[in-house]
Amino acid sequence: MSFNDFHGHLEADEDGVGGAAQLAGVIERERSQPGHRYSMTVSTGDIIGGSTFVSGLFQDEPAVEVAEAMGLEVATVGNHEFHEGWAELRRMIDGGCHPDKGCFTEGGYDGTSFGYLGANVVDAETGEQLLPGSYVKRVGGVQVGFVGVVTRETATLVSPAGIEGIEFTDEVEAANAEVAKLQARGIKSIVLLAHEGGSSTGGSNACTDLTGPIVDINAGLSAEVDAIMTGHTHASYVCTLADPNGEPRLVTQANNYGNLLTELDLVIDRRTKDVIRSTSSAVNHTVDSTSPRSAEVDRIVNKWLELSEPLAEQVVGSAAEDITGDSSGNRGIETPMGNLVADAILYGTSGANGGAQLAFMNVGGVRASLLAGDITYAEAYAVAPFNNQLVTLDMTGAQIKEVLAQQYVADRGRQMLALGVSEGFTYTWDPTTHTASNLQLNGQPMADDETYRVATLNFLADGGDGFTAFGLGTNRTGGPEDLANLVAYLQANPGITTPGDRVAGL
């Protein structure tokens, strides 16, 4: 049984879908079925990072605790496991109190009881794996191997400063090398846990028009791998694809936030110790308000909810109307929320705070919308859960055009990733040539050779999401943490309204 892209979603959404207690309840239900005595739980990454308020407030220690209560045995790392850097990931694995925030509970944090895999996470100088590449479990007298890889794009999806000296190599090459090691040990039943995926239409148990990186990964992956469980793209599918030998191979994904659970039934021949693919199967189970709940996980979630209540309920601002356009929608278009957060970044970096004249925000980093009425601290946190810092840079008009052009990258998992822009800055986007023109600041044309002060997140300034042109900037200065800045902006601007359009053609 596998889940992916949980992102610390301890509670079900407003429609009763997902949530830790219900996901755990479905796992318990499936384990109790006849013939499931050899069941185990795995994950294909992003258990932590980019999380909802309660889990993120406590550095995702709640997400780890509920995953352990679900019986999670092994997981591959996702890109979000690296979002706060290698040092914090090591703390999450090994245990210990947070170096700045201290201990959240009596007795401190004891790390993960499950193993994290990362066959393609290596030391950039030596090429040595920094995490185990595989995990082996003896099931009914037969050894079953699990290989874990994370998307090779991880370095562009997290702040480079936190992963200095780490390289994320080709998923297929790393997986095949790890498979060869397992084969040398006589292990023939092998599953790949990949934090990379694709997208499909037709429903959670269908496979229609599958596209994305997983198609090429499957084509290049050793035929010795019997099934691929995927993540990262927040999609749902149960596919049967041909491996390099033309044999059928199951490829699955369980959407996100615990709203699906993949059940992969592998039938193994005790004599050959290999999977019989013709009789193996997979299904995605829905997790919703009709699902059973785990009493143990309910208790864990309620403990953390109680600890978070005093801060969560504080009102930090208000909205005169709904302001929408977060990362759950189309990340390739101009959105009100993207522009609003860009306005907040400009607010925190202008004048004596950095001299910023314009600001950028990646739509993919805006994790929630704001609805009309009071805005609580928890709701502000849901918008900006990543603990980024604001930075300000000197950039020429020509360099700003390069940044804007990188909204489209042909070989990126998501080709189009739009940037929210602050009030006073406008431009025209050509969707055919993927270029920006007619840049204006406060109604005045911007010159290619003139220098401007540009504010953004350290994530983008360090090249995150493939926006490497920010690296051309100079005279970099730091700023406040993004959530604290957003809260300050909301407090200073009660009754916020929807920002107007600032980009023509996007």
Stockholm file with secondary structure:
# STOCKHOLM 1.0

chainA/1-506         MSFNDFHGHLEADEDGVGGAAQLAGVIERERSQPGHRYSMTVSTGDIIGGSTFVSGLFQDEPAVEVAEAMGLEVATVGNHEFHEGWAELRRMIDGGCHPDKGCFTEGGYDGTSFGYLGANVVDAETGEQLLPGSYVKRVGGVQVGFVGVVTRETATLVSPAGIEGIEFTDEVEAANAEVAKLQARGIKSIVLLAHEGGSSTGGSNACTDLTGPIVDINAGLSAEVDAIMTGHTHASYVCTLADPNGEPRLVTQANNYGNLLTELDLVIDRRTKDVIRSTSSAVNHTVDSTSPRSAEVDRIVNKWLELSEPLAEQVVGSAAEDITGDSSGNRGIETPMGNLVADAILYGTSGANGGAQLAFMNVGGVRASLLAGDITYAEAYAVAPFNNQLVTLDMTGAQIKEVLAQQYVADRGRQMLALGVSEGFTYTWDPTTHTASNLQLNGQPMADDETYRVATLNFLADGGDGFTAFGLGTNRTGGPEDLANLVAYLQANPGITTPGDRVAGL
#=GR chainA/1-506 SS CEECCCTTCCSCCTTSCCCHHHHHHHHHHHHTSTTCTTCCEEECSCSSSSCCHHHHHTTTHHHHHHHHHTTEEEEECCGGGGTTCHHHHHHHHHCCCBTTTBCSSTTCCCCCSSEEECTTEEETTTCCBSSCSEEEEEETTEEEEEEEEECTTHHHHSCGGGGTTEEECCHHHHHHHHHHHHHHTTCCEEEEEEECCCEEESCTTCCEEEESHHHHHHHHSCTTCCEEEECSSCCEEEEEEECTTSCEEEEEEECSTTSEEEEEECCEETTTTEECGGGCEEEEEECSTTSCCCHHHHHHHHHHHHHHHHHHTCEEEEESSCBCCCTTSCTTSCCHHHHHHHHHHHHHHSGGGTCCSEEEEEGGGCCCCBCSEEEEHHHHHHHCCSCCEEEEEEEEHHHHHHHHHTTBCTTSSSSBCCEEECTTEEEEEETTTTEEEEEEETTEECCTTSEEEEEEEHHHHTTGGGCGGGGGCEEEEEEEEHHHHHHHHHHHSCSBCCCCCCEECC
#=GC SS_cons         CEECCCTTCCSCCTTSCCCHHHHHHHHHHHHTSTTCTTCCEEECSCSSSSCCHHHHHTTTHHHHHHHHHTTEEEEECCGGGGTTCHHHHHHHHHCCCBTTTBCSSTTCCCCCSSEEECTTEEETTTCCBSSCSEEEEEETTEEEEEEEEECTTHHHHSCGGGGTTEEECCHHHHHHHHHHHHHHTTCCEEEEEEECCCEEESCTTCCEEEESHHHHHHHHSCTTCCEEEECSSCCEEEEEEECTTSCEEEEEEECSTTSEEEEEECCEETTTTEECGGGCEEEEEECSTTSCCCHHHHHHHHHHHHHHHHHHTCEEEEESSCBCCCTTSCTTSCCHHHHHHHHHHHHHHSGGGTCCSEEEEEGGGCCCCBCSEEEEHHHHHHHCCSCCEEEEEEEEHHHHHHHHHTTBCTTSSSSBCCEEECTTEEEEEETTTTEEEEEEETTEECCTTSEEEEEEEHHHHTTGGGCGGGGGCEEEEEEEEHHHHHHHHHHHSCSBCCCCCCEECC
//
